[in-house]
Amino acid sequence: MKKLAKEIKKGDKLKLAGKIFTVEEIEISDVGKQGTKKCRIVAKPETGDKMVLIRPEDYPLEVV
């Protein structure tokens, strides 16, 4: 199932690069020079390494 980046919530599980990540925090910025809001998503896999994604609010992400 796919969700837009702006619909992701803390605790959601994302599938990125073949791994399952759990969302720890999400922050949505104001409209910038490109004309869209940006979402900053901090996610953590089972191994413990954090990953930070910065995507436009309408970017589709795969949710497990």
VOSE-492661 format. One record per residue: chain; x, y, z of N, C-alpha, C in turn; residue in one letter. Coordinates in Angstrom, 2 decimals. Each point is the difference from the previous one (the first is absolute). Example, Ala and Ser with C-alpha at 12.3 -4.5 7.8 and 13.67 -1.06 7.14 Angstrom:
BEGIN
REC   kevex       npx       npy       npz      capx      capy      capz       cpx       cpy       cpz   kedren
REC       A     13.19     -5.69      7.80     -0.89      1.19      0.00      0.90      1.20      0.00        a
REC       A     -0.35      1.05     -0.72      0.82      1.19      0.06     -0.77      1.09      0.73        s
***
This chain:
BEGIN
REC   kevex       npx       npy       npz      capx      capy      capz       cpx       cpy       cpz   kedren
REC       A      0.85     -1.17      0.00     -0.85      1.17      0.00      0.90      1.24      0.00        m
REC       A     -0.38      0.99     -0.76      0.79      1.23     -0.06     -0.75      1.13      0.69        k
REC       A      0.77      0.85      0.68     -0.52      1.21      0.62      0.86      1.16     -0.45        k
REC       A     -0.58      1.18     -0.02      0.79      1.19     -0.29      0.84      0.34      1.22        l
REC       A      1.11      0.66     -0.21      0.92      0.33      1.10     -0.71      0.80      1.10        a
REC       A     -0.94      0.87     -0.37     -0.69      0.82      1.00     -0.98     -0.82      0.85        k
REC       A     -0.36     -1.22     -0.43     -0.94     -0.86      0.73      0.70     -0.98      0.96        e
REC       A      1.32     -0.06     -0.05      0.76     -0.91      0.85     -0.08      0.47      1.45        i
REC       A     -0.16     -0.94      0.91     -0.09      0.30      1.43      1.10     -0.73      0.76        k
REC       A      0.29      0.46      1.20      0.98     -0.65      0.87     -0.47     -1.43      0.28        k
REC       A      0.90     -0.96     -0.13     -0.34     -1.40      0.23     -0.32     -0.78     -1.26        g
REC       A     -0.24      0.70     -1.13     -0.24     -0.70     -1.27      1.26     -0.76     -0.40        d
REC       A     -0.19     -1.09     -0.74      1.12     -0.79     -0.50      0.11      0.24     -1.50        k
REC       A      1.19      0.42     -0.45      0.27      0.29     -1.40      0.93     -1.05     -0.58        l
REC       A     -0.19     -0.30     -1.27      0.91     -0.90     -0.70      0.88      0.86     -0.90        k
REC       A      1.29      0.09      0.33      0.97      0.80     -0.75      1.21     -0.86     -0.31        l
REC       A      0.40     -0.04     -1.25      1.20     -0.74     -0.43     -0.04     -1.46      0.47        a
REC       A     -1.19     -0.60     -0.02     -0.13     -1.40      0.37      0.01     -0.28      1.49        g
REC       A      0.05      1.03      0.83     -0.01     -0.16      1.45     -1.24      0.65      0.59        k
REC       A     -0.39     -0.45      1.19     -1.14      0.57      0.70      0.51      1.00      1.04        i
REC       A     -0.50      1.23     -0.07      0.38      1.06      0.92     -1.22      0.43      0.81        f
REC       A      0.20      0.36      1.26     -1.06      0.54      0.84      0.22      1.50      0.14        t
REC       A     -1.05      0.78     -0.24      0.09      1.45      0.06      0.08      0.44      1.46        v
REC       A      1.03      0.77      0.33      0.18      0.51      1.36     -0.52      1.42      0.15        e
REC       A      0.18      0.81     -1.03     -0.51      1.37      0.04     -0.21      0.50     -1.42        e
REC       A     -0.89      0.96     -0.14     -0.27      0.63     -1.29     -0.22      1.49      0.23        i
REC       A      0.56      0.79     -0.89     -0.09      1.46      0.11     -0.34      0.55     -1.38        e
REC       A     -0.99      0.87     -0.09     -0.41      0.58     -1.28      0.35      1.48      0.01        i
REC       A      0.76      0.42     -1.02      0.44      1.40     -0.08     -1.02      0.84     -0.76        s
REC       A      0.21      1.29      0.00     -0.84      0.92     -0.76      0.38     -0.05     -1.48        d
REC       A     -0.80      0.65     -0.81      0.25      0.07     -1.43      1.33      0.72     -0.24        v
REC       A      0.83     -0.58     -0.84      1.31      0.58     -0.29      0.08      0.54     -1.41        g
REC       A      1.23      0.10     -0.52      0.22      0.56     -1.34     -0.61     -0.86     -1.10        k
REC       A     -0.06     -1.32      0.20     -0.53     -0.89     -1.02     -1.53     -0.03      0.00        q
REC       A     -0.64      0.63      0.97     -1.44      0.12      0.01     -0.76     -1.12      0.69        g
REC       A      0.71     -0.95      0.63     -0.68     -1.07      0.73      0.57     -0.12      1.40        t
REC       A     -0.79     -0.56      0.90      0.49     -0.26      1.35      0.90     -1.22     -0.06        k
REC       A      0.96     -0.08      0.91      0.91     -1.14      0.08     -0.26     -0.75      1.30        k
REC       A      0.14     -1.33     -0.06     -0.16     -0.84      1.18      1.37     -0.57      0.36        c
REC       A      0.36      0.13      1.25      1.24     -0.58      0.51     -0.40     -1.18      0.86        r
REC       A      0.35     -1.20     -0.44     -0.40     -1.24      0.66      1.24     -0.68      0.56        i
REC       A     -0.01     -0.27      1.32      1.08     -0.75      0.64     -0.53     -1.40      0.25        v
REC       A      0.67     -0.99     -0.59     -0.44     -1.39      0.11      1.16     -0.86      0.46        a
REC       A     -0.33     -1.13      0.65      1.02     -0.87      0.58     -0.33     -1.45     -0.34        k
REC       A      0.96     -0.77     -0.55     -0.25     -1.42     -0.25      0.25     -0.82      1.26        p
REC       A     -0.13     -1.31     -0.12      0.24     -0.90      1.13      1.45      0.10      0.51        e
REC       A      0.95      0.27     -0.90      1.41      0.03      0.38      0.38      1.21      0.85        t
REC       A     -0.80      1.06     -0.03      0.24      1.15      0.86      0.57      1.23     -0.67        g
REC       A      0.42     -0.10     -1.26      0.53      1.18     -0.70     -1.16      0.89     -0.43        d
REC       A      0.12      1.30      0.23     -1.06      0.92     -0.40      0.18      0.44     -1.44        k
REC       A     -1.13      0.27     -0.66      0.02      0.53     -1.35     -0.89      1.24     -0.03        m
REC       A      0.47      1.05     -0.62     -0.78      1.23     -0.12     -0.35      0.19     -1.47        v
REC       A     -1.31      0.11     -0.26     -0.49      0.24     -1.36     -0.59      1.40     -0.06        l
REC       A      0.29      0.71     -1.07     -0.63      1.30     -0.23     -0.65     -0.09     -1.38        i
REC       A     -1.33      0.04      0.00     -0.77     -0.17     -1.22     -1.10      1.05     -0.09        r
REC       A     -0.47      0.31     -1.21     -1.16      0.89     -0.15     -1.23     -0.65      0.65        p
REC       A     -0.98      0.81      0.42     -1.16     -0.52      0.71     -0.83     -0.96     -0.83        e
REC       A      0.07      0.08     -1.33     -0.80     -0.88     -0.86      0.78     -1.19     -0.53        d
REC       A      1.15     -0.32      0.59      0.83     -1.13     -0.41     -0.61     -1.30      0.54        y
REC       A     -0.23     -1.00     -0.85     -0.58     -1.27      0.48      1.05     -0.89      0.65        p
REC       A     -0.34     -0.53      1.19      0.88     -0.94      0.72     -0.78     -1.28      0.26        l
REC       A      0.70     -1.15     -0.05     -0.65     -1.28      0.23     -0.09     -0.29      1.50        e
REC       A     -1.22     -0.22      0.49     -0.26     -0.29      1.41     -0.36     -1.46      0.12        v
REC       A      0.59     -0.67      0.99     -0.26     -1.42      0.22     -1.08     -0.16      1.04        v
***
